[in-house]
Amino acid sequence: MDLQDQLKNLFPDHTPEESTETSESNSKKLWLQDDPIICKYEKRKGKPITILEGYTGATEDFKALAKTLKTKLSVGGSFKDDKIIIQGDYRNQIMEMLKVMGFNVKRVGG
């Protein structure tokens, strides 16, 4: 007798619920913080980039957030030194996406 059979014997009226969690539902469970995420614009070697910094949660959550943003914007970028670097000037779109996710965002510069 395995554990499932024993539980069925103990609780015959109970119907187990199926857990259908996907990677998308896990990415929506990011840790939200009180301090705003800083969204700023810079030019490096003449090319525009958007930098996000100030996240105080787990590094894995910030990496998942970086991947989500890069996928939705269809652009390149990286995660270095607790900063998300997105290629191009996408401050408005990124700020809207983060607000929808529940983050506080502060725009810095320009």
N, CA, C and O of each residue as an XYZ file, in Angstrom:
440
protein
N       0.828     -1.178      0.000
C       0.000      0.000      0.000
C       0.881      1.254      0.000
O       1.735      1.430      0.869
N       0.661      2.091     -0.962
C       1.433      3.335     -0.972
C       0.672      4.433     -0.232
O      -0.439      4.215      0.251
N       1.271      5.589     -0.153
C       0.726      6.685      0.631
C      -0.631      7.143      0.100
O      -1.522      7.465      0.887
N      -0.800      7.177     -1.218
C      -2.073      7.599     -1.798
C      -3.212      6.672     -1.387
O      -4.308      7.138     -1.076
N      -2.963      5.361     -1.384
C      -3.994      4.407     -0.980
C      -4.347      4.564      0.495
O      -5.517      4.477      0.869
N      -3.339      4.794      1.332
C      -3.590      4.988      2.758
C      -4.424      6.243      3.007
O      -5.319      6.246      3.853
N      -4.128      7.292      2.277
C      -4.909      8.518      2.430
C      -6.341      8.337      1.959
O      -7.266      8.893      2.552
N      -6.535      7.554      0.888
C      -7.894      7.279      0.411
C      -8.680      6.487      1.442
O      -9.883      6.695      1.600
N      -8.009      5.575      2.146
C      -8.686      4.811      3.186
C      -9.059      5.688      4.377
O     -10.130      5.520      4.961
N      -8.187      6.614      4.738
C      -8.453      7.490      5.875
C      -9.513      8.540      5.555
O     -10.353      8.857      6.397
N      -9.473      9.080      4.335
C     -10.396     10.138      3.922
C     -11.093      9.742      2.630
O     -10.698     10.199      1.557
N     -12.124      8.902      2.709
C     -12.753      8.404      1.477
C     -13.507      9.479      0.694
O     -13.660      9.358     -0.521
N     -13.978     10.521      1.366
C     -14.766     11.543      0.670
C     -13.906     12.622      0.019
O     -14.413     13.423     -0.767
N     -12.625     12.653      0.332
C     -11.746     13.708     -0.181
C     -11.329     13.426     -1.618
O     -10.954     12.307     -1.968
N     -11.404     14.477     -2.449
C     -10.899     14.367     -3.814
C      -9.670     15.257     -3.931
O      -9.777     16.465     -3.718
N      -8.517     14.708     -4.258
C      -7.293     15.509     -4.332
C      -7.342     16.488     -5.499
O      -7.834     16.175     -6.583
N      -6.814     17.687     -5.240
C      -6.752     18.702     -6.288
C      -5.446     18.557     -7.046
O      -4.391     18.325     -6.455
N      -5.528     18.694     -8.357
C      -4.346     18.607     -9.195
C      -3.599     19.929     -9.125
O      -4.206     20.989     -9.270
N      -2.306     19.881     -8.905
C      -1.514     21.115     -8.909
C      -0.919     21.278    -10.299
O      -0.115     20.460    -10.746
N      -1.328     22.352    -10.977
C      -0.871     22.602    -12.344
C      -0.080     23.898    -12.379
O      -0.497     24.863    -13.020
N       1.049     23.931    -11.699
C       1.898     25.111    -11.706
C       2.890     25.011    -12.855
O       3.512     23.973    -13.079
N       3.019     26.108    -13.570
C       3.978     26.160    -14.665
C       5.045     27.185    -14.333
O       4.982     27.850    -13.299
N       6.011     27.309    -15.202
C       7.073     28.294    -14.975
C       6.521     29.715    -15.041
O       7.077     30.619    -14.418
N       5.430     29.926    -15.793
C       4.834     31.257    -15.849
C       4.220     31.635    -14.518
O       4.352     32.777    -14.078
N       3.546     30.690    -13.865
C       2.936     31.013    -12.578
C       4.008     31.247    -11.529
O       3.803     32.042    -10.611
N       5.160     30.566    -11.644
C       6.250     30.805    -10.710
C       6.864     32.179    -10.924
O       7.288     32.815     -9.960
N       6.923     32.653    -12.165
C       7.505     33.967    -12.418
C       6.596     35.075    -11.898
O       7.066     36.182    -11.635
N       5.301     34.795    -11.744
C       4.389     35.797    -11.203
C       4.445     35.858     -9.685
O       3.834     36.745     -9.090
N       5.156     34.948     -9.044
C       5.270     34.930     -7.597
C       6.563     35.584     -7.136
O       7.161     35.151     -6.151
N       6.998     36.620     -7.839
C       8.217     37.312     -7.467
C       7.993     38.086     -6.179
O       6.881     38.528     -5.891
N       9.055     38.243     -5.415
C       8.977     38.954     -4.160
C       8.868     40.440     -4.431
O       9.741     41.019     -5.078
N       7.795     41.070     -3.940
C       7.599     42.496     -4.138
C       8.208     43.247     -2.966
O       8.171     42.769     -1.832
N       8.761     44.405     -3.231
C       9.485     45.142     -2.218
C       8.848     46.500     -1.969
O       7.996     46.945     -2.737
N       9.268     47.158     -0.886
C       8.741     48.471     -0.547
C       9.441     49.579     -1.336
O       8.789     50.511     -1.807
N      10.763     49.482     -1.481
C      11.522     50.499     -2.203
C      11.320     50.334     -3.701
O      11.216     49.206     -4.184
N      11.263     51.433     -4.446
C      11.059     51.302     -5.896
C      12.303     50.795     -6.611
O      13.429     50.997     -6.157
N      12.073     50.135     -7.737
C      13.157     49.723     -8.620
C      13.541     50.941     -9.454
O      12.676     51.633     -9.990
N      14.837     51.195     -9.559
C      15.336     52.341    -10.302
C      15.465     51.961    -11.780
O      16.125     50.980    -12.121
N      14.834     52.741    -12.643
C      14.895     52.513    -14.092
C      15.583     53.710    -14.718
O      15.036     54.813    -14.721
N      16.787     53.501    -15.252
C      17.513     54.629    -15.829
C      18.035     54.301    -17.222
O      18.110     53.144    -17.636
N      18.390     55.367    -17.920
C      18.819     55.302    -19.310
C      20.259     55.781    -19.394
O      20.621     56.789    -18.789
N      21.072     55.060    -20.139
C      22.471     55.453    -20.367
C      22.837     55.154    -21.807
O      22.130     54.440    -22.518
N      23.947     55.713    -22.210
C      24.531     55.359    -23.501
C      25.912     54.805    -23.233
O      26.721     55.431    -22.549
N      26.175     53.644    -23.769
C      27.489     53.025    -23.660
C      27.991     52.750    -25.069
O      27.360     52.043    -25.855
N      29.148     53.332    -25.358
C      29.739     53.227    -26.696
C      28.768     53.707    -27.772
O      28.723     53.159    -28.873
N      27.988     54.742    -27.436
C      27.061     55.336    -28.389
C      25.748     54.604    -28.546
O      24.894     55.043    -29.316
N      25.558     53.498    -27.838
C      24.327     52.720    -27.968
C      23.477     52.889    -26.707
O      24.007     52.872    -25.596
N      22.161     53.053    -26.875
C      21.299     53.258    -25.703
C      21.036     51.950    -24.955
O      20.860     50.895    -25.564
N      21.014     52.040    -23.623
C      20.650     50.886    -22.795
C      19.751     51.362    -21.665
O      19.797     52.526    -21.265
N      18.946     50.464    -21.163
C      18.089     50.710    -20.014
C      18.602     49.848    -18.880
O      18.840     48.654    -19.061
N      18.774     50.449    -17.707
C      19.308     49.732    -16.551
C      18.270     49.720    -15.436
O      17.701     50.756    -15.092
N      18.030     48.534    -14.874
C      17.148     48.375    -13.720
C      17.987     47.936    -12.538
O      18.740     46.966    -12.635
N      17.867     48.636    -11.427
C      18.621     48.261    -10.235
C      17.801     48.608     -9.002
O      16.813     49.338     -9.077
N      18.229     48.075     -7.875
C      17.553     48.370     -6.620
C      16.629     47.276     -6.142
O      15.861     47.501     -5.207
N      16.670     46.096     -6.743
C      15.832     44.984     -6.306
C      16.483     44.336     -5.094
O      17.670     44.014     -5.130
N      15.718     44.138     -4.017
C      16.286     43.599     -2.785
C      15.892     42.155     -2.524
O      16.196     41.619     -1.459
N      15.228     41.521     -3.465
C      14.816     40.130     -3.279
C      15.926     39.160     -3.646
O      17.099     39.530     -3.702
N      15.546     37.927     -3.892
C      16.508     36.881     -4.233
C      17.061     37.103     -5.642
O      16.376     37.636     -6.515
N      18.298     36.690     -5.844
C      18.954     36.856     -7.139
C      18.230     36.054     -8.216
O      18.112     36.507     -9.354
N      17.744     34.864     -7.861
C      17.034     34.035     -8.841
C      15.765     34.729     -9.324
O      15.412     34.633    -10.499
N      15.071     35.436     -8.407
C      13.864     36.162     -8.805
C      14.193     37.291     -9.768
O      13.466     37.530    -10.732
N      15.306     37.990     -9.497
C      15.701     39.099    -10.361
C      16.111     38.583    -11.736
O      15.833     39.224    -12.750
N      16.772     37.423    -11.774
C      17.134     36.813    -13.055
C      15.884     36.402    -13.828
O      15.821     36.570    -15.046
N      14.887     35.862    -13.119
C      13.635     35.481    -13.776
C      12.918     36.712    -14.317
O      12.330     36.669    -15.398
N      12.969     37.811    -13.563
C      12.375     39.055    -14.028
C      13.092     39.558    -15.277
O      12.444     40.029    -16.211
N      14.420     39.464    -15.305
C      15.197     39.880    -16.475
C      14.804     39.063    -17.699
O      14.630     39.610    -18.788
N      14.666     37.768    -17.517
C      14.298     36.898    -18.641
C      12.900     37.237    -19.156
O      12.666     37.257    -20.364
N      11.978     37.503    -18.240
C      10.616     37.858    -18.626
C      10.589     39.154    -19.428
O       9.926     39.237    -20.461
N      11.310     40.161    -18.952
C      11.345     41.446    -19.654
C      11.970     41.308    -21.043
O      11.452     41.853    -22.017
N      13.082     40.578    -21.129
C      13.749     40.417    -22.416
C      12.858     39.661    -23.399
O      12.842     39.971    -24.590
N      12.124     38.679    -22.908
C      11.252     37.895    -23.775
C      10.087     38.735    -24.283
O       9.758     38.695    -25.468
N       9.457     39.506    -23.375
C       8.303     40.306    -23.787
C       8.687     41.438    -24.722
O       7.910     41.801    -25.604
N       9.875     42.000    -24.543
C      10.314     43.093    -25.399
C      11.030     42.602    -26.658
O      11.248     43.381    -27.586
N      11.392     41.337    -26.699
C      12.131     40.738    -27.822
C      13.440     41.473    -28.082
O      13.769     41.811    -29.219
N      14.181     41.711    -26.997
C      15.473     42.385    -27.104
C      16.506     41.599    -26.321
O      16.178     40.682    -25.569
N      17.762     41.978    -26.514
C      18.842     41.362    -25.774
C      19.097     42.102    -24.480
O      18.579     43.195    -24.252
N      19.896     41.492    -23.648
C      20.242     42.114    -22.382
C      21.009     41.140    -21.526
O      21.304     40.020    -21.942
N      21.332     41.581    -20.315
C      22.077     40.721    -19.416
C      21.752     41.070    -17.972
O      21.091     42.067    -17.682
N      22.240     40.215    -17.074
C      22.105     40.429    -15.644
C      23.501     40.411    -15.058
O      24.156     39.369    -15.055
N      23.972     41.557    -14.556
C      25.311     41.650    -13.981
C      25.272     42.547    -12.753
O      24.582     43.567    -12.744
N      26.009     42.169    -11.723
C      26.188     42.992    -10.531
C      24.859     43.501     -9.969
O      24.742     44.681     -9.639
N      23.874     42.637     -9.859
C      22.542     42.987     -9.351
C      21.875     44.089    -10.164
O      21.142     44.909     -9.612
N      22.120     44.116    -11.456
C      21.495     45.064    -12.371
C      21.015     44.305    -13.595
O      21.667     43.369    -14.057
N      19.869     44.718    -14.114
C      19.385     44.193    -15.385
C      19.716     45.236    -16.437
O      19.344     46.401    -16.300
N      20.414     44.823    -17.485
C      20.783     45.722    -18.569
C      20.033     45.269    -19.820
O      20.233     44.156    -20.306
N      19.164     46.148    -20.339
C      18.362     45.861    -21.526
C      18.879     46.728    -22.661
O      19.098     47.925    -22.478
N      19.075     46.134    -23.827
C      19.567     46.888    -24.978
C      18.446     47.740    -25.548
O      17.382     47.229    -25.897
N      18.688     49.043    -25.640
C      17.700     49.967    -26.194
C      17.035     50.787    -25.104
O      17.168     50.490    -23.917
N      16.315     51.825    -25.520
C      15.605     52.701    -24.596
C      14.153     52.229    -24.486
O      13.298     52.631    -25.275
N      13.891     51.386    -23.514
C      12.561     50.814    -23.309
C      12.014     51.179    -21.934
O      11.285     50.392    -21.330
N      12.359     52.363    -21.434
C      11.951     52.732    -20.079
C      10.438     52.728    -19.903
O       9.932     52.182    -18.922
N       9.714     53.327    -20.838
C       8.258     53.415    -20.688
C       7.600     52.038    -20.676
O       6.746     51.763    -19.834
N       7.998     51.171    -21.612
C       7.407     49.837    -21.686
C       7.757     49.014    -20.446
O       6.906     48.311    -19.902
N       9.012     49.106    -20.002
C       9.448     48.339    -18.830
C       8.714     48.817    -17.587
O       8.281     48.010    -16.765
N       8.574     50.133    -17.452
C       7.882     50.666    -16.278
C       6.421     50.220    -16.252
O       5.891     49.897    -15.188
N       5.772     50.198    -17.405
C       4.380     49.734    -17.469
C       4.271     48.256    -17.098
O       3.374     47.861    -16.353
N       5.200     47.435    -17.627
C       5.164     46.005    -17.316
C       5.399     45.758    -15.829
O       4.727     44.920    -15.227
N       6.339     46.474    -15.239
C       6.628     46.286    -13.813
C       5.467     46.751    -12.947
O       5.190     46.145    -11.911
N       4.778     47.824    -13.357
C       3.615     48.288    -12.594
C       2.487     47.270    -12.652
O       1.781     47.062    -11.665
N       2.317     46.632    -13.814
C       1.300     45.583    -13.943
C       1.626     44.394    -13.035
O       0.729     43.771    -12.468
N       2.940     44.083    -12.902
C       3.374     42.986    -12.035
C       3.269     43.345    -10.557
O       3.344     42.463     -9.701
N       3.097     44.633    -10.246
C       2.940     45.043     -8.853
C       4.138     45.714     -8.236
O       4.145     45.960     -7.030
N       5.163     46.023     -9.026
C       6.361     46.679     -8.515
C       6.183     48.193     -8.483
O       5.419     48.753     -9.269
N       6.893     48.846     -7.570
C       7.029     50.296     -7.590
C       8.257     50.610     -8.425
O       9.313     50.008     -8.226
N       8.131     51.551     -9.361
C       9.235     51.880    -10.258
C       9.471     53.374    -10.213
O       8.527     54.164    -10.204
N      10.741     53.756    -10.185
C      11.106     55.162    -10.200
C      11.984     55.416    -11.414
O      12.972     54.718    -11.641
N      11.605     56.434    -12.198
C      12.365     56.780    -13.397
C      13.459     57.771    -13.019
O      13.188     58.780    -12.367
N      14.683     57.489    -13.423
C      15.817     58.339    -13.106
C      16.472     58.790    -14.402
O      16.716     57.978    -15.294
N      16.756     60.082    -14.509
C      17.426     60.609    -15.696
C      16.482     60.841    -16.848
O      15.491     60.128    -17.007
N      16.787     61.833    -17.644
C      16.091     62.178    -18.874
C      14.654     62.082    -18.894
O      14.031     62.366    -19.917
